[in-house]
Amino acid sequence: MAILSVYAPIRDSPDDAKDAFYFELQRILDSVQGHGIMSVAGDSNTTASKPDANAHGVTIRRTIKDRCSNNKRLLQVAKYNNLCLVDTQFEHKKHHLVT
């Protein structure tokens, strides 16, 4: 079993930083292939819609309406590694929503 914890560059990061992140992620995924179940968890700083995912041949758990420039990179990695994209969202108590 392989569990990876990742934090992708934010939307406003230079493309070089984003490309470097996904290149390194792919290198690590290649190195853990064959270790059974693989889970990549973290903040991808992007979202993907079902139509985008379907066009790339990627399974996605639910439709996410927001789109940004990083989703193509995420979908490419997901497709190449046969990953299913899931999203979690937790309900917060009202007093935790104030910063």
C-alpha positions in Angstrom: 0.0 0.0 0.0 1.2 3.5 -0.8 -0.2 6.7 0.6 1.0 10.0 -0.7 0.3 13.4 0.9 0.5 16.2 -1.6 0.1 20.0 -1.8 0.1 21.4 -5.3 1.1 24.9 -6.2 -1.7 27.5 -6.0 -3.5 28.8 -9.1 -1.3 31.9 -9.4 2.0 30.0 -9.2 4.2 30.1 -12.3 3.6 27.4 -14.8 7.2 26.1 -14.3 6.4 25.4 -10.6 3.2 23.6 -11.5 4.9 21.5 -14.2 7.7 20.7 -11.7 5.2 19.6 -9.1 3.3 17.3 -11.4 6.5 15.9 -12.9 7.8 15.0 -9.4 4.4 13.6 -8.5 4.5 11.3 -11.6 8.1 10.3 -10.8 7.0 9.2 -7.3 3.8 7.5 -8.6 6.0 5.5 -11.0 8.3 4.5 -8.1 5.4 3.1 -6.0 3.6 1.2 -8.8 3.1 -2.4 -7.9 2.8 -1.7 -4.1 -0.9 -2.6 -4.1 -3.5 0.1 -3.3 -2.3 3.6 -4.0 -3.9 6.7 -2.4 -2.9 10.3 -3.2 -4.4 12.7 -0.7 -4.0 16.4 -0.2 -4.8 19.7 -1.8 -4.5 19.7 -5.5 -5.5 23.4 -5.6 -7.7 22.7 -8.6 -11.1 21.2 -9.4 -12.4 19.3 -12.4 -15.9 19.1 -13.8 -17.5 15.8 -14.9 -17.4 16.8 -18.5 -13.7 17.6 -18.3 -13.0 14.3 -16.5 -15.1 12.2 -18.9 -13.2 13.8 -21.8 -9.9 12.6 -20.3 -11.3 9.2 -19.4 -11.2 9.8 -15.6 -13.8 8.8 -13.1 -14.9 11.6 -10.8 -17.2 11.3 -7.9 -19.4 14.4 -8.3 -19.7 17.5 -10.5 -17.6 20.4 -9.4 -18.6 23.6 -11.2 -15.4 25.7 -10.6 -12.6 25.3 -13.1 -9.1 26.6 -13.2 -5.9 26.2 -15.2 -4.5 23.4 -13.1 -7.3 20.9 -13.8 -5.8 19.6 -17.1 -2.6 18.7 -15.3 -4.5 16.9 -12.6 -6.7 15.0 -15.1 -3.6 13.9 -17.1 -1.9 12.5 -14.0 -5.2 10.8 -12.9 -5.7 9.2 -16.3 -2.2 8.0 -16.8 -2.2 6.4 -13.3 -5.8 5.1 -13.5 -6.8 7.2 -10.4 -10.4 8.1 -9.4 -10.8 11.7 -8.3 -12.9 12.3 -5.2 -13.7 15.4 -3.2 -14.5 15.7 0.4 -16.4 18.5 2.1 -17.1 18.8 5.8 -19.9 20.7 7.5 -18.4 23.2 9.9 -20.2 24.6 13.0 -21.1 28.3 12.5 -18.7 29.5 15.2 -15.8 27.8 13.3 -16.6 29.7 10.1 -15.5 33.1 11.5 -11.9 34.0 11.1 
